[in-house]
Amino acid sequence: MRDKKKKFSEKSTIEEIMKSKNGIKILMKYSVPCIGCPLASFEISKLKIGEVAKIYGIDVKNLLKELNKN
């Protein structure tokens, strides 16, 4: 479990986010495709949310804001 004081940033990995409370739910809400991608599962610990958001046109600021509420 992550430290309560630690906040997610654009450098946070998809794996870190998925391990957090409501992480998967929020990623799904923003249609982050990596969750269901069989190829991404091999690199999930290296994929940074900022890079993924840029590639797929996801509003990373709002996504991070919502993740950091939890």
C-alpha distances in whole Angstrom, upper triangle without the diagonal:
4,7,9,12,11,13,13,16,19,18,14,14,14,12,9,10,11,7,7,9,12,12,14,17,17,18,20,22,22,24,22,23,21,19,22,24,25,25,22,20,21,20,17,15,18,19,18,18,21,23,23,24,27,28,28,29,26,25,22,23,23,20,18,19,18,14,14,16,12
4,6,8,7,9,10,13,16,15,12,13,14,12,8,9,11,8,7,10,13,12,15,17,17,17,20,21,22,23,21,23,21,20,23,24,25,26,22,21,22,20,17,15,17,18,16,16,19,21,21,22,25,26,26,27,24,23,20,20,20,18,15,17,16,12,12,14,11
4,5,5,9,11,14,17,16,13,15,17,15,11,12,15,12,10,12,15,14,18,20,19,20,23,24,24,26,24,26,24,23,27,28,29,29,26,24,25,23,20,18,20,20,19,19,21,23,24,24,26,28,29,29,26,25,21,21,21,19,16,17,17,14,12,14,12
4,6,8,11,14,18,17,15,17,18,17,13,13,15,13,10,11,14,14,18,19,18,19,22,22,23,25,24,27,25,24,27,29,30,31,27,26,28,25,22,20,22,22,20,19,21,24,24,24,27,29,29,28,25,24,21,20,19,18,15,15,15,12,10,11,9
4,6,10,13,16,16,14,17,19,18,14,15,17,16,13,14,17,16,20,21,19,21,24,24,24,26,25,28,26,25,29,30,32,32,28,28,29,26,23,21,22,22,20,19,20,23,24,24,26,28,29,28,25,23,20,19,19,18,14,14,15,13,10,11,11
4,7,9,13,12,11,13,15,15,11,12,15,14,11,13,16,14,18,19,18,18,22,22,22,24,22,25,23,22,26,27,29,28,25,24,25,23,20,18,18,19,16,16,17,20,21,20,23,25,25,25,22,21,17,16,17,16,12,13,14,11,9,11,11
4,6,10,11,9,12,14,14,11,10,14,13,11,13,14,13,16,17,15,16,19,19,18,21,19,22,21,21,24,25,27,27,23,23,25,22,19,17,18,17,14,13,14,17,18,17,20,22,22,22,19,17,14,13,14,12,9,10,11,8,6,9,10
4,7,8,6,9,10,12,9,8,11,12,10,12,13,11,14,15,13,13,16,17,15,18,16,19,17,17,21,22,24,24,20,20,22,19,16,14,15,14,11,9,10,14,14,14,16,19,19,19,16,14,11,11,12,10,6,9,10,7,6,10,10
4,5,5,9,11,13,11,10,14,15,13,16,16,13,16,17,15,14,18,18,16,18,16,19,17,18,22,22,24,23,20,21,22,18,16,15,14,13,9,8,8,11,12,12,14,16,17,17,14,13,9,9,11,10,7,9,12,10,9,13,14
4,6,8,10,13,12,11,14,16,15,18,17,14,16,18,15,13,17,17,15,16,14,16,15,17,20,20,23,21,18,19,20,16,15,14,12,10,7,5,4,7,9,9,10,13,14,14,12,11,7,9,11,10,8,11,13,11,12,15,16
4,6,9,12,10,11,14,15,15,18,19,15,17,19,17,15,19,20,17,18,15,17,16,17,21,20,22,20,17,18,18,14,13,11,10,9,5,6,6,8,10,11,12,14,16,16,15,15,11,12,15,13,11,14,16,13,14,17,18
4,7,8,7,7,10,12,11,15,15,12,14,16,14,13,16,18,16,17,14,16,14,15,18,18,20,19,15,16,17,13,11,9,9,8,5,6,8,10,11,12,14,15,16,17,15,15,11,13,15,12,10,13,14,11,12,15,15
4,5,5,6,9,10,11,15,15,11,12,16,14,12,15,17,15,16,12,14,11,12,15,15,17,15,12,12,13,10,7,6,6,5,4,6,9,10,10,12,14,15,16,17,15,16,13,15,16,13,12,16,16,13,14,17,17
4,6,5,6,9,10,13,13,9,9,12,11,9,12,14,13,13,9,11,8,8,12,12,14,13,10,10,12,9,6,7,8,6,6,6,10,10,9,11,14,14,14,16,14,15,13,15,16,12,12,15,15,12,14,17,16
4,5,5,6,9,12,13,9,10,13,13,11,14,16,16,16,12,13,10,9,13,13,14,14,10,9,11,9,5,5,8,8,9,10,13,14,12,15,17,18,18,20,17,19,16,18,19,15,14,18,17,13,15,18,16
4,6,5,7,10,12,9,10,14,13,12,15,17,16,17,14,16,13,12,16,17,18,18,14,13,14,12,9,8,10,10,9,10,13,15,14,15,18,19,19,21,18,19,15,17,18,14,13,16,15,11,12,15,14
4,5,5,8,9,5,7,10,9,8,12,13,13,14,12,14,12,11,14,16,18,18,14,14,16,14,10,10,12,11,10,9,12,14,13,13,17,18,17,18,15,16,13,15,14,11,10,13,12,8,10,13,11
4,5,8,8,5,5,9,9,8,10,13,13,14,11,13,11,9,12,14,15,16,13,12,14,13,9,10,13,12,12,11,15,16,14,15,19,19,18,20,17,18,15,17,17,13,13,15,14,10,13,15,13
4,7,8,7,8,11,12,11,14,16,17,17,15,17,14,12,15,17,18,19,16,14,16,15,11,11,14,14,14,14,17,19,17,18,22,22,22,23,20,21,18,20,19,16,15,17,15,12,13,15,12
4,6,5,8,10,10,11,14,15,16,17,15,18,16,14,17,19,21,22,18,17,19,18,14,14,16,16,15,14,17,19,18,18,22,23,22,23,19,19,17,18,17,14,12,14,12,9,10,11,8
4,5,8,9,9,11,13,14,16,17,17,19,18,15,18,21,23,24,21,19,22,21,17,17,20,19,18,16,19,22,20,20,24,25,23,24,20,20,18,19,17,14,13,14,12,9,10,10,7
4,6,5,6,9,10,10,13,14,14,16,16,13,16,19,21,23,20,19,22,21,17,18,20,19,18,15,18,21,19,18,22,23,21,21,18,18,16,17,15,12,12,13,10,8,10,10,7
4,5,5,6,9,10,11,12,11,14,13,11,14,16,19,20,16,16,19,17,14,14,16,15,14,12,15,17,15,15,19,20,18,19,15,16,14,15,14,10,10,12,10,7,10,11,9
4,5,5,6,9,10,10,9,11,11,8,11,13,16,17,14,14,17,16,13,14,17,15,15,13,16,17,15,15,19,19,17,18,15,16,15,17,15,12,13,15,12,10,13,14,12
4,6,5,6,9,10,10,13,13,10,12,16,18,20,17,17,21,20,16,18,20,18,17,15,18,19,17,16,20,20,18,19,15,16,15,17,14,11,13,14,11,10,13,13,12
4,5,5,6,9,9,12,13,11,14,16,19,21,18,18,21,20,16,18,19,16,15,12,15,17,14,13,17,18,16,16,12,12,12,13,11,7,9,11,8,7,11,11,10
4,5,5,6,5,9,9,8,11,13,16,17,14,15,18,16,13,15,16,13,13,10,12,14,11,10,14,15,12,13,10,11,10,13,11,8,10,12,10,9,13,14,13
4,5,5,6,8,9,8,9,12,16,17,15,15,19,18,15,18,19,16,16,13,16,17,13,13,16,16,13,14,11,13,13,16,14,11,13,15,12,12,16,16,16
4,5,8,11,13,11,13,16,19,21,18,19,22,21,18,20,21,18,18,14,16,18,15,13,16,17,14,14,11,11,12,14,11,9,12,13,10,11,15,15,15
4,6,9,11,11,13,15,19,19,17,18,21,20,17,19,19,16,15,11,13,14,11,9,13,13,10,10,7,8,9,11,9,7,11,12,10,11,15,15,16
4,6,9,9,10,12,16,17,14,16,19,18,16,19,19,15,15,12,14,14,11,10,13,12,9,10,8,10,12,15,13,11,14,16,14,14,18,19,19
4,6,7,9,10,13,14,11,13,16,15,12,15,15,12,12,9,11,11,8,8,11,10,8,10,8,10,10,14,13,10,13,15,14,13,17,18,18
4,5,6,6,10,11,9,11,14,13,12,15,15,12,13,11,13,13,9,10,12,11,8,11,10,14,14,17,17,14,16,19,18,17,20,22,22
4,6,5,8,8,6,8,10,10,8,11,12,9,11,10,13,12,8,10,13,11,10,13,12,15,14,18,18,15,16,20,18,17,20,22,21
4,6,8,10,8,8,11,11,9,12,13,11,13,12,15,15,11,13,16,15,13,16,14,17,16,19,18,15,16,19,17,16,19,21,19
4,6,9,8,8,12,13,11,15,16,14,16,15,18,17,14,15,18,16,14,17,16,19,19,22,21,18,20,23,21,19,23,24,23
4,5,5,7,10,10,10,14,14,12,15,15,17,16,13,15,17,15,13,17,16,20,19,23,23,19,21,24,23,21,24,26,25
4,6,5,8,10,10,14,15,14,17,17,20,18,15,18,20,18,17,20,20,23,23,26,26,23,24,27,26,24,27,29,27
4,5,6,8,9,12,12,12,15,16,18,16,14,17,18,16,16,20,20,23,22,26,26,23,24,27,26,24,27,30,28
4,5,5,6,9,9,8,12,12,15,13,11,14,16,14,14,17,17,20,19,22,23,19,20,24,23,21,23,26,25
4,6,5,8,10,10,13,14,17,16,14,17,19,17,17,21,20,22,21,24,24,21,21,25,23,21,24,26,24
4,6,8,9,10,14,16,18,16,15,18,20,18,19,22,22,24,23,26,27,23,23,27,26,23,26,28,27
4,5,5,6,10,12,15,13,12,16,17,16,17,20,19,22,20,23,24,21,21,24,24,21,23,26,25
4,5,5,9,10,13,12,11,14,16,15,16,19,17,20,17,20,21,18,18,21,20,18,20,23,21
4,6,8,11,14,13,13,16,18,17,18,21,19,21,18,21,22,19,18,21,21,18,19,22,21
4,6,10,12,10,11,14,15,15,17,19,18,20,17,20,22,19,18,21,22,19,20,23,23
4,6,9,7,7,10,12,12,13,15,15,16,14,17,19,16,15,19,19,17,18,22,21
4,5,5,6,9,10,11,13,14,13,14,11,14,16,13,12,16,17,14,16,19,19
4,5,5,6,9,10,11,12,10,11,8,11,12,9,9,13,13,11,13,17,17
4,6,5,6,9,10,10,9,9,6,9,12,10,9,13,14,13,15,18,19
4,5,5,6,9,10,10,11,9,13,15,13,13,17,18,16,18,21,22
4,5,5,6,8,8,10,9,13,14,12,13,16,17,15,18,21,21
4,6,5,6,5,7,6,10,11,9,11,14,14,14,16,19,20
4,6,5,6,8,8,11,13,12,13,16,17,17,19,22,23
4,6,8,11,11,14,16,15,16,19,20,19,22,24,25
4,6,9,10,14,14,13,15,18,18,18,21,23,24
4,7,9,12,12,12,14,16,17,18,20,22,23
4,6,9,9,8,11,13,13,14,16,18,20
4,6,6,6,9,10,11,12,14,16,18
4,6,5,6,8,10,10,12,14,16
4,5,5,6,9,10,11,13,15
4,5,5,6,9,10,11,13
4,5,5,6,9,10,12
4,5,5,6,9,10
4,6,5,6,9
4,5,5,7
4,5,6
4,5
4
